[in-house]
Amino acid sequence: MKKTASFLFASVLFANLFFGNLHVFADADRAKREIVQTEVKFTDIDQTYWAKNEIMQLVENGLMDGYRDLQFRPAAPITVGEAAKVFYLALSLPKASNEISFDDIDDEDEQLKNAVRATIAEGIFAAKSDRVFGADEPLTIAKMSSALSKAFNVHLTKEDLVNIGPLYKDILAPAKLSKLPTSVQVFVEDQLPVDRATFAFIVHQILMENGTLDSFKNYILSDADYSTTFKPVEATVHLLKVSFDEHPIYLRSTDQIVFDHHERIDYGFSRDNIYTYSVGEKGAAIELTVRSFDNGDYFLFSKLENPSASELQVDVLQKENFVDSYAFYRFDRNQIKRNSDDVFNADRTSYPTGVLRFINEDGTVQERMVGQAYRSRQLSMDYDHGGRSQMRELLKEEEALSFTKIGSTFMSVHTLLSNGNDIVDQWYLNSENLLFENDDHRENWMLESAKYYKKRNSWYTALGPFNKMATTTEPLPENGQGYGRNLLLLKEDRAMELYHQQQDRYFENLIYNSFVNLQNFRGDKPYWETEVTSTYLKDLYGITAPFIDTRFNEQIALFYYRSGDVFGIEDYQEPLRNYADLLASQKEEGHVIVVGEDAYYISDYFPIIQDVPTHASMNHVLGGMNILLMAYNEFDDEKYLETARSIQKAIAIQKEEWLRNNNDIWYRISPDLDFKGDDYKHLTLEDLINSYKLWSDIDKTFLPVLEEMIESKAAYLSDEQLGYTTKIKKGLEEIGLLKYLPEGEERTDAL
């Protein structure tokens, strides 16, 4: 190996101390100096960094490099393996003839394998054992001094280090070391790790002195582009690539990340690729679900579960290459109006963080909707009959997104921060197209999400969205912040409506995602069961989760029936048939409230164990009847019409009892035929209108009863100035009864 003559570090260091970051060498004639203007390359090396020029020149010459998260990590210890690569490249060492292999070196890392073999052959480094090189161990001062001596015949002293790197000015200061026992002083001097910046500085000086680098470059770096929340991670991290080459995704943590397994689930119209990793040594795991659709878009759902009491952070990174510019549209420009007095029952969730738009160098545009991070705790309650009620206690919703643009590379960071004994969820939706047809559609959705934040999904997971549960559910946490999967919100009715109106890609994706969630929630059963217990029903009838809620199944069947064909969902009519079959079987099962011959209501709820029929509420009764009529029209089965007639007969018999003195309708009828409760403000009128429309084509003899109830309910809404929904207005227009349109404002969502 060619050795160079030792040079005087003192003169070089003397010049550096007096001339700051512009490094002037002892022999000025031997070093040309250049000023180079270039784009910033790393998020943690800016124009003011003390070793900026040395680091950048070594990187430019391919002798060192940063990490895949766009950081150089100058303060992190350089590893023996990284140092071996630098020596191998700087000295142009030949490939060693030995074929020695080590357990701690990946056979696929060809450069590291060659560097280790070559530096061992040249005597620069020695292996720890026959099978272990120690590539990931920090390079200590002692090992670096030995390696420099053998590679370059350069002898480094403690005083050299004190004058070079900021890290050592205090640690190796004579005044500080003198306070330690001699044996400890020697240990500190020898075993202190060498940081990457100091190592780069020293190697750069040597290569300048021996002529390997023929000029000293002073780099003028462009300003980096960061979000206000972006923070480089200074510590040594574990970086693991997950998926995709065009849009690479990485996991990053200071704790070790180990791949566990991969699972693929095909839904026909959608595919889930689920990647699971262990994090650290205390049982934590992160699961990434990439849910891709036929249109090329995909959700990425991240879930970090940490059963230990220790804090843990995992970042999900995604890089976009060839980005010319970007824009970020935030939801919080529209403030949410909350009831400050409602603390226990308040919904602490809000809306997604915003929409990232990338304008690529080729002129194409792509967008990403980014959600918040939700930190929660799993709650569950088991019952004697084998049932279980479960929900999450929301601990905190917080912004997860930060980002930076370095040159033409855009890197987004989605941080999952666990405080211990919790679960952290975060999501985003990526599209290589615009998510909204125009800016007005995007802005209107953001405004609507703020206004109706309680009824718009924001906490998405691979299992479905989580929403605020009523305080009459269990197991409710002490702070009232219980969140679960509400079947009515699992289906994206509002997204469906807006998609048909506007054709926005974002709503198309929400609908596809909804079908996946509904399919997963139902499993192998023909209908949907709730997973949260209502204490109201538990106190009345002893019902606990899981149980069938007729309203939920009705709405889901309608969602499938009205949209499944458009979205290519296989057997989209089956939920309608299955639910109609379930309703038609309830008379024989005894789950009905009889009011006359062939006149009865079907109970609202069917639990696993049902000792007595539950009550029947008007909105459930009408909804079930409407499903039966639709099933009759679709499948031409008389049992559906027969059951629907029995329900309508019961309504006709008790019409006067259902109508209240204030023109409203009672909420429910109990098994003992007692009427109680305040009805929904708008939902029941929507159901009455649908019933009128369906019976108009089948049997008009029932229409007078329905019209009288429509008139009464509409009068109540007018008297109370509660207005009407868009569905009510359109429905009354369709059946020719617009004269009953309630007074007041039009609303998107029912009260």
C-alpha positions in Angstrom: 0.0 0.0 0.0 1.3 3.4 -0.9 2.0 5.6 2.2 2.2 9.4 2.2 4.5 11.5 4.3 3.1 12.8 7.6 2.1 16.4 7.4 2.0 19.1 10.1 -1.6 19.1 11.5 -0.6 22.0 13.7 -0.1 24.5 10.8 -3.3 23.4 9.2 -5.3 23.7 12.4 -3.6 27.1 13.2 -4.9 28.4 9.9 -8.3 27.0 10.5 -8.6 28.6 13.9 -7.8 32.0 12.5 -9.8 31.8 9.2 -13.0 30.1 10.3 -14.8 28.0 7.8 -12.7 29.0 4.8 -9.9 26.5 5.3 -6.5 27.9 4.3 -3.7 25.4 4.1 -0.1 25.7 5.2 1.2 25.3 1.7 -1.1 27.7 -0.2 0.5 27.2 -3.5 -0.5 23.5 -3.5 -4.2 24.1 -2.9 -6.4 25.9 -5.5 -9.5 27.3 -4.0 -12.8 27.3 -5.7 -16.2 28.8 -4.9 -19.0 26.4 -5.9 -22.7 27.4 -5.8 -24.9 24.3 -5.5 -28.2 23.1 -4.1 -28.3 22.1 -0.5 -28.0 18.3 -0.2 -28.7 17.5 3.4 -31.3 18.9 5.8 -28.6 19.1 8.6 -25.7 20.7 6.7 -26.4 24.3 5.9 -24.3 27.3 4.9 -23.1 28.0 8.5 -22.1 24.5 9.4 -18.4 24.4 10.6 -17.4 21.4 8.4 -19.7 22.1 5.5 -17.0 22.4 2.9 -15.1 19.2 3.9 -18.3 17.1 4.0 -19.6 18.4 0.7 -16.4 17.8 -1.1 -16.1 14.2 0.1 -19.7 13.6 -0.8 -19.1 15.2 -4.3 -16.2 12.8 -4.8 -18.2 9.8 -3.7 -16.1 9.1 -0.6 -18.9 9.7 1.9 -22.6 9.9 1.6 -25.7 10.8 3.7 -28.6 8.7 4.6 -31.8 8.0 2.6 -33.8 10.4 4.8 -31.7 13.3 3.3 -29.5 13.8 6.4 -25.8 13.5 6.9 -25.9 13.2 10.7 -22.6 15.1 11.3 -22.8 14.6 15.1 -23.6 10.9 15.0 -20.7 8.5 15.5 -19.3 7.1 12.3 -19.3 3.3 12.3 -16.3 1.1 11.6 -18.1 -0.1 8.4 -18.6 3.4 7.2 -15.0 4.3 7.9 -13.8 1.2 6.1 -15.7 2.3 2.9 -14.0 5.7 3.1 -10.5 4.2 3.3 -11.3 1.7 0.6 -12.4 4.4 -1.8 -10.0 7.1 -0.9 -7.0 4.8 -1.2 -8.4 3.0 -4.3 -7.6 -0.3 -2.6 -7.7 -3.4 -4.8 -10.3 -6.0 -4.1 -8.9 -8.5 -1.6 -8.4 -12.1 -2.8 -9.8 -13.5 0.4 -13.4 -14.6 0.4 -13.9 -14.1 4.2 -17.6 -13.5 5.2 -19.0 -12.0 8.4 -22.4 -12.5 10.0 -22.9 -8.8 10.6 -22.4 -7.8 6.9 -25.1 -8.2 4.4 -23.9 -10.3 1.4 -25.9 -8.0 -0.9 -23.9 -4.9 0.2 -21.1 -5.5 -2.2 -19.2 -2.2 -1.5 -19.1 -2.8 2.2 -18.1 -6.4 1.7 -15.2 -5.4 -0.5 -14.2 -2.5 1.8 -14.0 -4.8 4.8 -12.0 -7.4 3.1 -9.6 -4.9 1.6 -9.0 -2.9 4.8 -8.4 -6.1 6.7 -5.9 -7.2 4.0 -4.1 -3.9 4.3 -4.0 -4.1 8.1 -6.1 -0.9 8.5 -8.8 -2.7 10.5 -9.0 -6.0 12.2 -12.1 -8.2 12.7 -13.5 -8.8 16.1 -13.7 -12.5 15.5 -13.8 -15.1 12.8 -17.5 -14.4 12.1 -18.0 -10.8 13.3 -16.3 -7.7 11.9 -18.0 -5.1 14.0 -19.2 -3.0 11.1 -22.0 -1.3 13.1 -19.9 -0.4 16.1 -18.8 3.2 16.6 -15.3 4.1 15.4 -13.4 5.1 18.5 -10.6 7.6 18.7 -8.1 4.7 19.3 -9.3 2.8 16.2 -9.3 5.9 14.1 -5.8 6.9 15.2 -4.6 3.4 14.4 -6.3 3.3 11.0 -5.0 6.8 10.0 -1.5 5.7 11.0 -1.6 2.5 8.9 -3.4 4.0 5.9 -1.7 7.4 5.6 1.2 7.4 8.1 -0.6 10.2 9.9 -0.4 10.4 13.7 -3.3 12.1 15.4 -3.0 13.5 18.8 -5.5 14.5 21.5 -4.7 18.1 20.9 -5.5 17.8 17.2 -9.0 16.5 18.1 -9.5 19.3 20.7 -8.8 21.9 18.0 -10.9 20.2 15.2 -14.3 19.0 16.3 -16.7 21.0 18.5 -17.6 17.7 20.2 -14.2 17.3 21.7 -13.4 20.8 22.8 -15.1 20.3 26.1 -14.8 16.5 26.6 -11.0 16.4 26.0 -10.1 19.7 27.5 -7.1 19.2 29.8 -8.9 21.0 32.7 -11.8 18.6 32.5 -9.7 15.4 32.0 -7.4 16.3 34.9 -10.3 15.9 37.3 -10.6 12.2 36.3 -8.4 9.3 37.4 -5.6 8.6 35.0 -7.1 5.3 34.0 -10.4 7.0 33.2 -8.6 9.7 31.2 -7.0 7.1 29.0 -10.3 5.3 28.5 -12.1 8.6 27.5 -9.3 9.5 25.1 -9.2 6.1 23.5 -12.8 5.0 23.5 -14.7 8.2 22.7 -16.5 7.7 19.4 -15.6 9.9 16.5 -18.5 11.8 14.9 -19.0 11.8 11.2 -18.2 15.5 10.8 -14.8 15.3 12.5 -13.9 12.2 10.6 -14.8 13.9 7.3 -12.8 17.0 8.3 -9.7 14.9 9.1 -9.9 12.7 6.0 -10.4 15.9 3.8 -7.3 17.5 5.3 -5.2 14.4 4.6 -6.5 14.1 1.0 -5.8 17.8 0.4 -2.3 17.5 1.8 -1.4 14.3 -0.2 -2.8 15.7 -3.4 -5.7 13.3 -3.8 -8.0 16.4 -3.8 -6.4 19.1 -6.0 -8.4 22.0 -4.9 -10.3 23.2 -1.9 -14.0 24.0 -2.6 -16.0 26.6 -0.7 -19.6 25.6 -1.2 -22.3 28.3 -1.4 -25.5 26.3 -0.6 -29.0 27.2 -1.5 -31.5 27.6 1.3 -33.3 24.4 2.2 -37.1 24.3 2.1 -38.7 23.0 5.3 -42.1 23.0 6.9 -42.2 24.8 10.2 -42.5 21.5 12.1 -39.6 19.8 10.4 -36.8 18.6 12.6 -33.8 16.6 11.5 -33.1 13.5 13.7 -29.5 13.9 15.0 -29.2 10.5 16.6 -28.2 7.3 14.7 -31.3 5.7 13.3 -32.5 2.5 11.8 -33.9 3.1 8.2 -35.8 0.3 6.5 -37.3 0.5 3.0 -40.9 -0.8 2.9 -42.2 -0.6 -0.7 -42.3 1.2 -4.0 -39.5 2.3 -6.2 -41.1 5.4 -7.8 -42.4 6.7 -4.5 -40.2 4.9 -1.9 -41.5 4.5 1.6 -39.2 4.1 4.6 -39.5 3.4 8.3 -37.2 5.3 10.7 -36.6 4.9 14.4 -33.8 5.2 16.9 -34.9 1.7 18.0 -34.1 -1.3 15.8 -36.8 -2.2 13.2 -37.1 -5.8 12.1 -39.4 -7.1 9.4 -41.8 -9.8 10.6 -44.2 -10.7 7.8 -46.1 -9.5 4.7 -49.7 -10.4 3.9 -51.7 -9.6 0.7 -55.6 -9.5 0.6 -57.4 -9.1 -2.7 -60.9 -7.6 -2.6 -61.3 -7.6 -6.4 -61.7 -3.8 -6.7 -58.9 -3.2 -4.1 -55.8 -4.8 -2.6 -54.2 -4.6 0.8 -50.5 -5.2 1.2 -49.9 -5.4 5.0 -46.3 -5.1 6.3 -45.6 -5.8 9.9 -42.4 -4.9 11.8 -41.1 -5.3 15.3 -39.7 -2.1 16.9 -37.2 -2.2 19.7 -37.0 -4.9 22.3 -40.1 -4.4 24.4 -42.8 -5.8 22.2 -43.7 -2.8 20.1 -44.8 -3.4 16.5 -45.8 -1.2 13.5 -48.2 -2.3 10.8 -48.3 -0.5 7.5 -51.3 -1.3 5.2 -51.0 -0.1 1.6 -54.6 -0.2 0.3 -54.4 0.3 -3.5 -57.3 0.8 -5.9 -57.8 0.0 -9.6 -57.5 3.7 -10.4 -53.9 3.7 -9.2 -54.5 5.6 -5.9 -53.7 4.2 -2.5 -54.2 4.7 1.2 -51.3 4.1 3.6 -52.5 3.3 7.1 -49.9 3.2 9.9 -50.5 1.6 13.2 -47.9 1.6 16.0 -48.8 -0.5 19.0 -46.6 -0.1 22.1 -47.4 -2.3 25.1 -44.4 -1.1 27.1 -44.3 2.0 29.4 -41.4 3.5 27.4 -41.7 6.3 24.9 -41.2 5.3 21.3 -41.1 7.2 18.0 -41.4 5.8 14.5 -41.4 7.9 11.4 -43.0 6.9 8.1 -41.1 8.6 5.3 -42.1 9.0 1.7 -39.9 10.5 -1.0 -41.1 12.0 -4.3 -38.4 12.5 -6.9 -38.3 15.1 -9.8 -40.6 17.6 -7.9 -40.4 21.1 -9.3 -42.6 22.8 -6.7 -45.3 22.1 -4.2 -48.3 23.6 -2.4 -49.9 22.7 0.9 -53.6 23.5 1.6 -54.5 23.2 5.3 -57.8 22.4 6.8 -57.3 24.5 9.9 -57.8 27.7 7.9 -61.5 26.9 8.7 -61.9 27.0 12.5 -64.2 24.5 14.2 -66.9 26.0 16.4 -67.0 23.8 19.5 -69.3 24.0 22.5 -67.0 25.1 25.3 -69.5 23.9 28.0 -69.6 20.4 26.6 -66.4 18.9 28.0 -67.3 15.3 28.9 -69.2 14.5 25.7 -67.1 16.8 23.4 -65.6 15.3 20.2 -61.9 16.2 20.3 -61.2 15.1 16.8 -61.2 17.6 14.0 -60.2 17.1 10.4 -57.2 15.9 8.3 -54.1 18.1 8.2 -54.3 19.1 4.6 -53.7 18.4 0.9 -50.1 18.3 -0.5 -49.9 19.1 -4.2 -46.7 18.3 -6.1 -45.9 19.8 -9.5 -43.4 17.6 -11.2 -40.6 18.6 -13.5 -42.5 17.0 -16.4 -45.5 19.2 -15.7 -47.7 16.5 -14.2 -49.5 17.1 -10.9 -50.1 14.7 -8.0 -51.8 15.2 -4.6 -51.9 13.6 -1.2 -54.5 14.0 1.5 -52.7 13.7 4.9 -54.5 12.8 8.2 -53.6 13.6 11.7 -52.1 11.1 14.2 -54.4 9.6 16.8 -53.0 8.3 20.1 -55.4 6.0 21.9 -55.8 3.1 24.3 -57.8 -0.1 23.6 -60.7 -0.7 25.9 -62.8 -3.9 26.0 -65.5 -5.5 28.1 -66.3 -9.2 28.0 -69.8 -10.7 28.8 -70.8 -14.1 30.2 -72.5 -15.1 26.9 -69.2 -14.7 25.1 -69.8 -11.3 23.6 -67.5 -8.3 23.8 -67.8 -4.6 23.6 -64.8 -2.6 22.5 -63.7 0.9 21.7 -60.7 3.2 22.0 -60.0 5.9 24.6 -58.7 8.9 22.6 -55.7 10.3 24.4 -54.6 12.9 21.8 -55.1 14.0 18.2 -51.9 15.8 16.9 -50.3 16.8 13.6 -48.0 14.1 12.3 -46.8 15.7 9.1 -43.6 17.6 8.5 -41.7 17.8 5.2 -38.7 19.2 3.3 -37.7 19.7 -0.3 -34.0 19.2 -1.1 -33.3 20.0 -4.8 -36.0 18.1 -6.7 -36.6 15.5 -3.9 -39.6 16.1 -1.6 -39.6 14.1 1.6 -42.7 13.9 3.8 -42.3 12.7 7.4 -45.3 11.2 9.2 -44.4 10.9 12.9 -46.0 8.3 15.2 -45.1 9.2 18.7 -46.1 6.8 21.5 -46.0 7.7 25.2 -46.2 4.0 26.2 -49.1 1.6 26.6 -51.0 3.0 23.7 -51.8 2.8 20.0 -50.9 5.5 17.4 -52.8 5.6 14.1 -52.0 7.8 11.1 -53.1 7.8 7.4 -52.7 9.5 4.1 -54.1 9.0 0.6 -51.9 9.3 -2.4 -52.9 10.0 -6.0 -50.9 10.8 -9.1 -53.8 13.0 -10.1 -55.7 15.9 -8.6 -57.9 14.7 -5.8 -60.5 17.4 -6.5 -61.7 18.6 -9.9 -61.0 22.2 -9.0 -59.9 24.3 -6.1 -63.4 25.3 -5.2 -64.4 21.7 -4.6 -61.4 21.3 -2.3 -62.1 24.5 -0.4 -65.8 23.6 0.0 -65.0 20.2 1.4 -62.6 21.7 3.9 -65.2 24.2 5.0 -67.8 21.4 5.2 -65.5 19.3 7.2 -65.1 22.0 9.8 -68.8 22.7 10.0 -69.9 19.1 10.3 -66.7 17.7 11.9 -68.7 15.3 14.1 -70.2 13.6 11.1 -67.1 13.6 8.8 -64.6 10.8 9.2 -61.1 12.0 10.1 -59.6 9.1 12.1 -59.1 6.5 9.4 -57.5 3.2 10.1 -57.1 0.0 8.1 -60.0 -1.4 10.1 -62.3 1.6 9.4 -62.8 5.1 10.8 -63.2 5.7 14.5 -65.9 8.2 15.7 -67.1 9.6 19.0 -69.3 7.2 20.9 -72.3 8.4 22.9 -71.9 8.6 26.6 -74.5 5.8 26.9 -72.0 3.2 25.7 -69.5 0.9 27.5 -66.7 0.5 28.2 -66.6 4.3 28.4 -63.4 5.9 29.7 -63.6 8.3 32.6 -62.9 11.3 30.4 -65.8 10.4 28.1 -63.5 10.2 25.1 -64.6 6.8 23.8 -64.3 6.2 20.1 -65.5 3.2 18.1 -66.4 2.1 14.6 -69.9 3.4 13.9 -71.5 1.4 11.1 -73.5 4.4 9.9 -70.3 6.4 9.4 -68.3 3.4 8.1 -70.2 3.9 4.9 -69.5 7.1 3.1 -72.9 8.5 2.2 -71.8 12.1 1.9 -68.8 11.1 -0.2 -71.2 9.1 -2.5 -73.5 12.1 -2.9 -70.6 14.5 -3.7 -69.0 12.0 -6.1 -72.2 11.8 -8.1 -72.4 15.6 -8.2 -68.8 16.5 -8.8 -66.8 13.3 -9.9 -64.0 14.2 -7.5 -61.3 11.5 -7.2 -61.1 11.9 -3.5 -64.7 10.9 -2.9 -64.3 8.0 -5.3 -61.4 6.7 -3.1 -63.4 7.2 0.1 -66.2 5.0 -1.3 -63.8 2.2 -2.4 -62.3 2.4 1.0 -65.7 2.2 2.6 -66.5 -1.0 0.8 -63.3 -2.6 2.0 -64.1 -1.6 5.6 -67.6 -2.8 5.4 -66.5 -6.2 4.0 -63.9 -6.6 6.8 -66.3 -5.5 9.5 -68.9 -8.1 8.5 -66.6 -11.0 7.9 -68.3 -14.2 7.0 -71.8 -13.2 8.3 -74.6 -12.2 6.1 -75.3 -9.0 8.1 -73.5 -6.5 10.3 -73.4 -6.6 14.1 -72.4 -3.7 16.3 -69.3 -4.0 18.4 -70.2 -1.5 21.1 -72.7 -1.9 23.9 -75.4 0.7 24.4 -76.1 1.0 28.2 -79.5 2.4 27.3 -80.4 -1.0 25.6 -78.6 -2.9 28.3 -80.6 -1.3 31.0 -83.9 -1.8 29.1 -83.5 -5.3 27.7 -80.2 -6.7 28.9 -78.7 -6.4 25.4 -74.9 -6.3 25.0 -72.6 -6.4 22.0 -72.6 -7.9 19.5 -76.2 -7.3 18.3 -78.0 -6.5 15.0 -79.2 -2.9 14.7 -81.9 -2.9 12.0 -81.2 0.7 11.1 -77.5 0.1 10.5 -78.2 -2.9 8.3 -80.9 -1.1 6.4 -78.5 1.8 5.6 -75.6 -0.5 4.6 -77.9 -2.5 2.3 -79.0 0.7 0.6 -75.4 1.9 0.3 -74.4 -1.3 -1.5 -77.5 -1.4 -3.6 -77.4 2.2 -4.8 -73.6 2.3 -5.5 -72.2 -1.2 -5.8 -72.9 -1.6 -9.5 -71.3 1.7 -10.4 -68.1 0.8 -8.4 -67.9 -2.8 -9.7 -68.7 -4.4 -6.3 -69.4 -8.1 -6.8 -72.8 -9.3 -5.6 -73.8 -5.8 -4.5 -77.5 -6.8 -4.3 -76.8 -9.5 -1.7 -76.8 -7.2 1.4 -80.3 -6.1 0.3 -81.5 -9.7 -0.1 -79.9 -10.9 3.1 -81.3 -8.1 5.2 -84.8 -8.4 3.7 -84.6 -12.2 4.5 -83.7 -11.4 8.0 -86.7 -9.0 8.4 -89.1 -11.4 6.8 -88.1 -14.1 9.3 -88.7 -12.1 12.5 -92.4 -12.8 12.8 -91.6 -16.5 13.1 -88.7 -15.8 15.5 -91.1 -13.8 17.7 -89.2 -10.5 17.4 -92.2 -8.5 16.6 -94.8 -6.2 18.3 -98.3 -7.3 17.2 -101.0 -4.6 17.0 -103.6 -6.5 15.0 -104.3 -9.4 12.6 -101.3 -9.4 10.2 -100.3 -6.1 11.6 -97.0 -5.8 13.5 -93.7 -3.9 13.9 -90.3 -5.6 13.8 -88.1 -5.0 16.8 -85.2 -2.6 16.4 -82.5 -4.9 17.7 -81.6 -8.6 17.6 -79.0 -9.6 20.1 -77.2 -13.0 20.4 -79.5 -13.9 23.3 -83.0 -12.3 23.2 -85.4 -13.0 26.0 -88.0 -10.4 24.9 -88.7 -8.3 21.8 -87.2 -4.8 22.0 -89.1 -1.6 21.1 -89.7 -0.5 17.6 -88.8 3.1 16.6 -90.6 4.8 13.8 -87.5 5.5 11.8 -86.4 1.8 12.1 -89.9 0.6 11.2 -90.1 2.8 8.1 -86.5 2.0 7.0 -87.2 -1.8 7.3 -90.4 -1.5 5.4 -88.7 0.5 2.6 -86.0 -2.2 2.3 -88.6 -4.9 2.0 -90.3 -3.0 -0.8 -87.0 -2.5 -2.6 -86.2 -6.2 -2.3 -89.7 -7.0 -3.6 -89.1 -4.8 -6.7 -85.6 -6.3 -7.2 -86.2 -10.0 -6.5 -90.0 -10.4 -7.0 -90.4 -12.4 -3.9 -93.9 -12.1 -2.3 -92.7 -12.7 1.2 -91.0 -9.3 1.2 -94.3 -7.5 0.1 -96.3 -9.5 2.6 -94.0 -8.4 5.5 -94.1 -4.8 4.3 -97.9 -4.8 4.2 -98.0 -6.1 7.8 -95.8 -3.2 8.9 -97.8 -0.6 7.0 -101.1 -2.0 8.4 -99.7 -1.5 11.9 -98.8 2.1 11.1 -102.3 2.8 9.7 -104.0 1.2 12.8 -101.9 3.4 15.2 -101.5 6.5 13.1 -103.3 8.8 15.6 -101.3 7.4 18.5 -98.0 8.0 16.7 -98.8 11.7 16.1 -98.2 14.0 19.1 -100.0 17.1 20.1 -97.1 19.3 18.9 -97.4 17.6 15.4 -94.2 15.6 16.0 -94.1 11.8 15.9 -93.2 9.7 18.9 -89.8 8.1 18.8 -90.8 4.5 19.7 -93.4 2.0 20.7 -92.6 -0.5 23.4 -93.6 -4.2 23.5 -96.4 -3.2 25.8 -97.7 -0.7 23.2 -96.6 2.4 25.1 -95.3 5.4 23.1 -92.3 7.3 24.3 -89.3 9.5 23.3 -88.5 12.4 21.1 -88.1 11.5 17.5 -85.2 12.5 15.2 -85.7 15.9 13.8 -85.2 15.2 10.0 -84.5 11.4 9.5 -88.1 10.2 10.0 -89.5 12.7 7.5 -86.9 11.5 5.0 -88.1 7.9 5.6 -91.7 8.8 5.3 -91.0 10.4 1.9 -89.2 7.3 0.7 -92.1 5.1 1.9 -94.6 7.3 0.0 -92.4 7.0 -3.2 -92.1 3.2 -3.0 -95.8 2.5 -2.2 -96.8 4.8 -5.1 -95.6 2.2 -7.5 -97.0 -0.8 -5.6 -100.2 0.0 -3.7 -101.5 3.6 -3.5 -104.1 2.7 -0.8 -101.5 3.4 1.8 -100.6 6.9 0.6 -103.2 8.9 2.5 -101.8 7.7 5.9 -98.3 8.5 4.8 -99.2 11.9 3.5 -100.9 12.8 6.8 -97.8 11.8 8.7 -95.6 13.8 6.3 -97.8 16.9 6.8 -97.7 16.6 10.5 -94.0 16.1 10.8 -93.3 18.9 8.4 -95.5 21.2 10.4 -93.5 20.4 13.5 -90.3 21.3 11.8 -91.8 24.6 10.6 -93.1 25.4 14.1 -89.7 24.8 15.6 -87.9 26.6 12.7 -85.7 23.5 12.2 -85.6 23.8 8.5 -85.1 20.8 6.1 -82.4 18.7 4.5 -81.6 18.6 0.9 -82.9 15.0 0.8 -86.3 16.2 2.2 -86.6 19.0 -0.5 -85.7 16.7 -3.4 -87.9 13.9 -2.1 -91.0 16.2 -1.7 -90.4 17.5 -5.2 -90.3 13.9 -6.6 -93.6 12.9 -5.0 -95.4 16.1 -5.8 -95.8 17.2 -2.1 -93.5 20.3 -2.1 -96.3 22.2 -0.4 -95.2 20.5 2.8 -91.6 21.8 2.7 -90.8 22.9 6.2 -89.9 26.5 6.8 -86.3 27.4 7.7 -82.9 26.9 6.3 -81.7 24.0 4.1 -79.2 21.7 5.7 -76.7 19.2 4.3 -76.9 16.9 7.3 -80.0 15.8 9.2 -80.3 16.9 12.8 
